[in-house]
Amino acid sequence: MKFSIIERKNWFFAFSLLMILAGLASLATQGLNLGIDFTGGTLIDLKFAKPVSVAEVRDVLKDYKLENSVVQLAATEKTDVAPNVLIRTHVLSEAERKTVLEGFTAKLGKFDIMRIEKVGATIGSELTREAIIALLLSWLMMIAYISYRFEFRFGVAGILSLVHDVLIVLGVFSILRKEIDASFVAALLTIVGYSINDTIVIFDRIRENLKTMKKGETLPEMVDRSIWQTMTRSIYTVLTVLFATGSLYFLGGETTKNFSLALLIGFVSGTYSSIFNASPIWVLWKQRDERKRLEHKMKPA
């Protein structure tokens, strides 16, 4: 007898709720660590006496906890080094700018300051609001499509699992004080697409088995069977993407760290919610509607 997921659904719901509440508490008390894409920052344009690489510039910035800054080389042809460097970091005070520039002088040699100025956020409040609206509209369209292909209960259960994944990623980033930038938004959209795909695979198997339920088999037993029939596929899929994303996180550059970390958290959360949350939610809703139908049927005319 295989481990029954549906029988232990309350344990899985409780674990998800605990994780979400911890994240919400962190979001309420300390919020998100917004990066320069959201808050604006300082733009530093330097011309070094000898060509430097992005890695060398970032190594200096790391001494001042600015390794997540955007660093670009201004070169006329493809090359790993150039004398002109454009750095975009969070807003620096006069004293902080002076300290960073002294660090560049000590490690990379002399340079000329082409310009230093404050710049606005590339992702303003209006764009942020539009992104949230777009995400909500995508969820509504997913519900409509899944309701058409399956049923309304499947659509709502799938979207609830997506909300779970988004809240988990936001909560973990808030707790860890990881910086949120434009790539984080892209990571969230990637997670949503991955998670709903995994959920649909399980829902499709449930729909197939629903038509050919075994004699004496209950709804929870059928859903358990469906989940286990797709379990190997779910595990292989998440391991594949985790290997790729893990390589990006551990072997990639500093600029991709937060992006790949968000994907790692989201892919694990997406697999968890697809297996342990979405289908049990559908079962609970289905059983509730069935009880109401029987109660209505048994009422005297």
SULMOMO-V681289 format. One record per helix or strand of 2 or more residues. SS is the DSSP state (@ for helix, = for strand). FROM is the first residue (numbers start at 1). LEN is the number of residues. If there is no record, write none. Layout:
# SULMOMO-V681289
ss->SS from->FROM len->LEN
ss->SS from->FROM len->LEN
This chain:
# SULMOMO-V681289
ss->@ from->9 len->21
ss->= from->33 len->2
ss->@ from->36 len->4
ss->= from->41 len->13
ss->@ from->54 len->9
ss->= from->70 len->4
ss->= from->81 len->9
ss->@ from->94 len->15
ss->= from->111 len->9
ss->@ from->125 len->25
ss->@ from->152 len->25
ss->= from->179 len->2
ss->@ from->182 len->30
ss->@ from->219 len->33
ss->@ from->254 len->45
